[in-house]
Amino acid sequence: MEFKGLKKGLYAVYKGAGSFEDFLEALEIKLNGSGDFFTGAYVAGVYGIGLDDIEEDILAKVLEDKYGIKTKRPLSRKSRSLGKDSGGEMATRFVYSTLRSGQKVSYEGNVVVLGDVNAGAEVEAGGNIVVMGTLRGNARAGMPDNHGASVTAILLKPTQLRIGGIAVRWPDEERHIDEPEMAYVEQGKMYVRSVYDVK
């Protein structure tokens, strides 16, 4: 469990693979060990676990009442829908480290990177790609022809991006975006939007 700070507030990044109770325990261990450091802070999102409405209510109450931390709803993108579960849907692979130049991860399902993807590194997935940090390398989602896939990152600055058969080279000019974004394909074109823009 760690916190990443952006302009909109803190993002809690969960690096476990357990239940909501496991997530809550890891969060409280982190906060209890931090003294009053996070008192008055603002949690704008949670990554690494999907929360339903009841779990978000519980989390918001614990953060506010016990630690004096405010929250913004929704806290998660209901990321359970990213991967497919034991009912035979698409599986998700978690990568518990930053990918450095020359490293490549390829998986037939969804890929979640709990770190950065540096320039020169590559992530390839048959489903969605989620990067809990900065994406600077190459990302290929929905391989070979799944145009319903997406690429999401806390900071989206890839060298090259591909979803299904649609590929783009990222513009060289600096984009001053300070919130998580998602790239997706619609009617044969690739678009980028904030993860908080509800379609």
N, C-alpha and C positions, 0 to 999 in steps of 0.2 A: 504494500500500500504506500502510495506517495501522492504528493500534491504538486500540481503544476500551476503556476500563476500566469494568467493572461489579463488583458485589460478588463474583461467582463467579470473577472473574479477567479477563484480557485477551481481547479478541476481535480476531483479525486480519481486517481487511476488505480484500479484494483488488479493486481497481478496474480490472483489466485484463480482457481477453477471450481470453487465451492458454492454453497448455497448463499442465500441472502443473510442468514444467520452468521455464516463464516465471514462474509464481507463486513457485516456490522461489527463483529468482534475485532477484525483486523483494523477497522477504522477507529474504534475506541482505544485500542492499544496504541495506535499512532498518536491520537489526540491526547491521551493520558500521559504519554511520554514527552509531550511538547509543552507542558505547563500552560501558561496563559498566552502562548505565542499566537494561537489562532482565534482568540477571543475577539469578537467584533468583525471577523472576516466574513466573506461572502462566497458561498459555494454555488457556482454557476452550472456545474454539470458533473456527471459520474460516468466513467468509462471502465470497461472490462466486465460489466455485469448489467443485464437488463432488469429494470425495476417495474413492477406493476403499480397501479395507483395506490394500493394499500401500503406496499413497501415504501413508496415515496413519502406517504403520510408519516409512517413510522420513523423513517430516516430524518425527515424535516423536524419532527418533534424532538428526537434525540439531540440533533445538532443545536436547535434553538434553546431547548430547556436546560440541557446539561452542559453545553459548551459555549452558549451565546453566539452561535454562528447562524447567520441568515442564509436562506436558500432561494434559488430561482426555479420555478417549475416550468416545463418538466425537467427533471434532473438527468434522465437518460433517454436515449433514442429507442427504448424498448428493444435493445439489441438482441433479444432472443429471436427476433424475426430475421436477423442477419444470417444466422446459421440454421441448419435444419437439424431437427432433434432425432430422438430414438425412434420416431415414427417412420423412418426411412428417408427423411429429408437430408439436405446437404450438410455435411459435417464441417466443423471449424477447427483449424489448427492454430494454436497460440505459440508465438515466438517470444520467449522471455528475455530478449536482449536487443540492443541496438545492432542493426546490420551495417557493417562497414564496407568500404569500397572493395569490390571483388567478390563479395558474398551474394549468394542468390538463394531464395526460398521459393519452391514451387510446390503447389498442392492442388488437388482436384476440387477441393471444396473452398470454403472461406478461409482467409488468413487474417489474423489479428496480431500485429506487431506491438509488443509492449515496450516501446522505445522508439528511437529514430531510425529512419532509413537514409543513410548518408549517400551523397553523390557517388556514383560508381557501383552502388548496390542495386539489387533487383528483386522485386516481389512479383510472382506470377500465381494467379489463382483461377480456378474454374468458376468461383463465385465472387463474393465481395472481398475487398481489401480494406482493413481499418488499421490506421497507424496512430498509436497513442503518443505521438510526438510529432516531429517534423519529417515530412516526406520530401527528400531532395533527390533521391535516385529514381529509377525507372519502376513504374507500376503497371502491370498488365492484369486486369480483372476480366472475368467472364470469358476466359479462354476455352474454346476458340471462337465461339459465336453467340455468347450469352449477352445480349444487349440490355438485359434487365439488371445487370450487376452494377456496382458502384464502387468508388474509391473515396474513402473518408480519412481525413487527418486533422489533428489539432492545428498544424500549420501545413498547408498544401503548397509546396514549392518544388514539384517534380521536375526532372530533366525531360522525361517523356512519359506520356500517359496513354494507355490503351484500354478500351472497354469493348469486348467482343472484337468486331472488325473495324472499329473506329479508333484511329490513333491521332494524337496531336503532340506537337512539340511545344513545351511550355514557353511563353514569352520571356525574353531576357530581362525586360524592365521589372524593377522591384515593385511588388504589390504589398501595400501596407494594410494587410488584413490581420486582425488580431482575434479571430474566433474560428472554431472548427468549421471546415467546409467539406462538402461532398460533391464529387464529380459524377455525372450520370449521363446517359444517352436518351434522347427523346427525338423521335421522328428522324433518325439518322444523323443527328448532330449532338455534340457533347456540350454540356452546360455545367456550371459550377454555382453552387448556392450554399448559404449558411445552413448548418444542420438544424438551426432553430426556425428556419422558414418552413412553415407547414404548408405542404402542397394541397 
